[in-house]
């Protein structure tokens, strides 16, 4: 990680972004100031990411947790890329600055909470709502997914052509007098596997070749089916255990009754 933004190297790494800098009249010096400011806070963000992660790990339905803080160059790339969007939102005079980037870029801290069975999501959802102040929730789904529960809970739904599935939470908290925003992503093990492969492919290609895209969608269907199968097995296991316990209790009661009748005889 560089301690200073070297703009020439940055533009070689992201060549297509230079036109966005020119189009939106972005000051290179301001980008350097944001980069330098973020470097100062990065260790603090690492500590806060670990703090959130440990709270999530304490939940018995969370299988595993991953965390990261945004790479400084990726932050600058996103600042440039999001400037046009913010101009549309706030007006043509808007520019990112040291004062506003922490509130406008909401994934400086990213946490991934992974669970095993689909039906466990709602328990984790309640835990997040009861633990932090949640600013926004988005359910990323594939076309054709059952979204009724998300709709009942008033959760924003975003259909993803790629088949990416994950529920994203923007949370805010105050570890000091300064507000911190973090993104928590909640998904199953199968959604995580698909998401990781999809992510690597999209960062390896400017545009995914058709043969890869079609096989990626096939893999998405297989991962989705595996998710459903795992949930069904979990439900069957739960029902089986309940029936087993019920029959054990019935047999125990009958044995007690036999003993009682023998004593009377």
C-alpha positions in Angstrom: 0.0 0.0 0.0 1.4 3.4 -1.0 1.4 6.2 1.5 1.0 8.7 -1.3 -1.2 8.8 -4.4 1.0 8.8 -7.5 -1.5 10.0 -10.1 0.5 8.8 -13.1 0.6 5.2 -11.8 -3.0 5.4 -10.8 -4.1 6.4 -14.3 -2.1 3.6 -15.8 -3.9 1.2 -13.6 -7.4 2.7 -14.4 -6.9 4.2 -17.9 -10.6 4.6 -18.6 -11.2 6.8 -15.6 -9.2 9.9 -16.9 -12.2 10.9 -19.0 -14.4 11.0 -15.9 -11.9 13.2 -14.2 -12.0 15.7 -17.1 -15.8 15.4 -17.6 -16.6 16.1 -14.0 -13.8 18.7 -13.5 -12.3 16.8 -10.6 -9.3 18.4 -8.9 -6.4 16.0 -8.7 -5.1 17.7 -5.6 -8.4 17.0 -3.8 -8.1 13.3 -4.8 -4.6 13.3 -3.2 -6.0 15.0 0.0 -8.7 12.3 0.2 -6.2 9.6 -0.3 -3.9 11.0 2.4 -6.8 11.5 4.9 -8.0 8.0 4.4 -4.5 6.6 5.0 -4.5 8.3 8.4 -7.8 6.7 9.4 -7.3 3.2 7.8 -5.8 1.6 10.9 -8.8 2.9 12.9 -11.2 1.4 10.4 -9.4 -1.9 10.6 -10.0 -1.9 14.4 -13.7 -1.0 13.9 -14.1 -3.8 11.3 -12.7 -6.3 13.7 -15.0 -5.0 16.4 -18.2 -5.4 14.3 -16.9 -8.8 13.1 -16.5 -10.1 16.6 -20.1 -9.0 17.5 -21.4 -10.9 14.5 -19.3 -14.0 15.4 -21.0 -14.1 18.8 -24.3 -15.0 17.1 -24.9 -18.8 17.0 -26.4 -18.7 13.5 -23.4 -16.9 11.9 -21.1 -19.6 10.5 -18.2 -17.3 9.7 -17.3 -13.6 9.2 -15.0 -11.9 6.8 -14.0 -8.2 7.0 -12.0 -5.7 5.0 -11.4 -2.0 4.7 -11.3 -0.4 1.3 -8.1 -0.3 -0.6 -7.0 3.4 -0.9 -6.7 3.3 -4.6 -10.1 1.6 -5.0 -11.5 4.4 -2.8 -10.1 7.1 -5.2 -11.4 5.1 -8.2 -14.9 5.0 -6.6 -14.8 8.7 -5.7 -14.1 9.5 -9.4 -16.7 7.0 -10.7 -19.4 8.2 -8.3 -19.0 11.9 -8.8 -21.5 12.0 -11.8 -24.1 10.2 -9.7 -23.7 12.6 -6.8 -23.9 15.6 -9.2 -27.2 14.2 -10.3 -28.3 13.8 -6.7 -27.0 17.1 -5.2 -26.5 19.4 -8.2 -23.7 20.2 -10.7 -21.6 22.0 -8.1 -21.0 18.9 -6.0 -17.5 17.6 -5.6 -16.1 15.0 -3.2 -13.9 16.4 -0.5 -12.0 15.4 2.7 -15.0 16.7 4.6 -17.7 14.6 2.8 -16.2 11.4 1.4 -16.7 9.4 4.6 -20.4 10.0 4.5 -20.8 9.5 0.8 -18.7 6.3 0.3 -20.5 3.8 2.5 -18.4 0.7 2.1 -15.1 1.9 3.6 -15.7 -0.9 6.1 -17.1 -4.1 4.6 -18.2 -7.1 6.7 -19.5 -10.4 5.3 -21.6 -12.6 7.7 -22.0 -16.1 6.2 -24.7 -18.5 7.4 -25.5 -22.1 6.4 -29.3 -22.4 5.8 -31.4 -19.8 4.0 -34.1 -19.7 6.8 -31.4 -18.5 9.2 -31.3 -15.1 7.5 -34.2 -13.6 9.4 -32.8 -14.4 12.8 -29.5 -12.7 11.8 -31.6 -9.8 10.3 -33.3 -9.3 13.7 -29.9 -9.4 15.5 -28.5 -6.7 13.2 -31.6 -4.5 13.7 -31.3 -4.8 17.5 -27.6 -4.2 17.6 -26.9 -1.2 15.3 -28.7 1.7 13.8 -29.5 0.5 10.3 -29.7 3.3 7.7 -30.6 1.1 4.7 -31.3 -2.5 3.7 -31.1 -3.9 0.2 -31.9 -7.5 -0.8 -30.0 -8.4 -4.0 -32.0 -11.2 -5.7 -32.1 -13.0 -9.0 -35.1 -12.7 -11.4 -37.7 -15.3 -10.3 -36.7 -15.5 -6.7 -39.4 -15.5 -4.0 -39.2 -12.0 -2.6 -42.4 -12.0 -0.5 -40.7 -11.9 2.9 -38.5 -9.0 1.9 -41.6 -7.1 0.7 -43.4 -7.9 4.0 -40.5 -6.4 5.9 -40.3 -3.3 3.7 -36.9 -4.2 2.4 -35.7 -2.6 -0.8 -35.3 -5.3 -3.5 -32.7 -5.1 -6.3 -32.8 -7.6 -9.1 -29.4 -8.6 -10.4 -29.0 -10.1 -13.9 -25.7 -11.7 -12.7 -27.7 -13.8 -10.3 -25.8 -12.3 -7.3 -27.7 -12.8 -4.0 -27.0 -11.1 -0.7 -28.7 -8.8 1.8 -26.8 -5.6 2.4 -27.1 -3.4 5.5 -25.7 0.1 5.9 -25.2 0.6 9.7 -24.0 3.7 11.6 -22.4 3.8 15.0 -20.2 6.2 17.1 -17.1 4.5 18.4 -15.8 8.1 19.0 -17.5 11.4 18.5 -17.3 10.8 14.8 -19.9 8.8 13.0 -18.8 5.6 11.2 -20.7 3.9 8.4 -20.1 0.3 7.6 -21.7 -2.2 5.2 -22.7 -5.7 6.4 -23.5 -8.3 3.8 -25.4 -11.4 4.9 -25.5 -14.5 2.6 -25.4 -18.3 2.7 -22.3 -20.4 2.1 -23.5 -21.3 -1.4 -24.2 -17.6 -2.2 -20.7 -16.8 -0.9 -19.1 -19.4 -3.2 -21.0 -18.1 -6.2 -20.3 -14.4 -5.3 -16.6 -15.0 -5.0 -16.3 -16.7 -8.4 -18.5 -14.0 -10.0 -16.4 -11.2 -8.4 -13.1 -12.7 -9.7 -14.4 -13.1 -13.2 -15.8 -9.6 -13.4 -12.5 -8.1 -12.2 -10.5 -10.3 -14.7 -12.5 -9.1 -17.7 -13.8 -5.7 -18.9 -16.7 -7.6 -20.3 -17.3 -11.3 -19.5 -17.1 -13.5 -22.6 -20.4 -15.0 -23.6 -19.3 -18.6 -22.9 -18.2 -17.7 -19.4 -21.4 -15.7 -18.8 -23.7 -18.6 -19.8 -21.8 -21.0 -17.6 -21.8 -18.6 -14.7 -25.6 -18.4 -14.9 -25.7 -22.2 -15.0 -23.5 -22.3 -11.9 -25.8 -19.7 -10.3 -28.8 -22.0 -10.8 -26.8 -25.0 -9.4 -25.8 -22.9 -6.3 -29.4 -21.8 -5.8 -30.6 -25.4 -6.0 -28.0 -26.5 -3.5 -29.2 -23.7 -1.2 -32.8 -25.0 -1.5 -31.7 -28.6 -1.0 -29.6 -27.7 2.1 -32.6 -25.8 3.6 -34.9 -28.8 2.8 -32.5 -31.2 4.5 -32.3 -28.9 7.5 -36.1 -28.8 7.7 -36.5 -32.6 7.4 -33.8 -33.1 10.1 -35.7 -30.7 12.4 -39.0 -32.5 11.8 -37.3 -35.9 12.3 -35.7 -34.9 15.6 -39.1 -33.5 16.8 -40.9 -36.8 15.9 -38.1 -38.8 17.5 -38.4 -36.8 20.7 -42.2 -37.1 20.6 -42.1 -40.9 20.2 -39.4 -41.2 23.0 -41.8 -39.3 25.3 -44.7 -41.5 24.3 -42.7 -44.7 25.0 -41.4 -43.3 28.3 -45.0 -42.6 29.4 -46.2 -46.0 28.4 -43.3 -47.6 30.3 -44.3 -45.6 33.4 -47.9 -46.7 33.0 -46.8 -50.4 32.7 -44.8 -50.0 35.9 -47.8 -48.4 37.7 -50.2 -51.1 36.6 -47.7 -53.9 37.7 -47.5 -52.2 41.1 -51.3 -52.3 41.4 -51.4 -56.0 40.5 
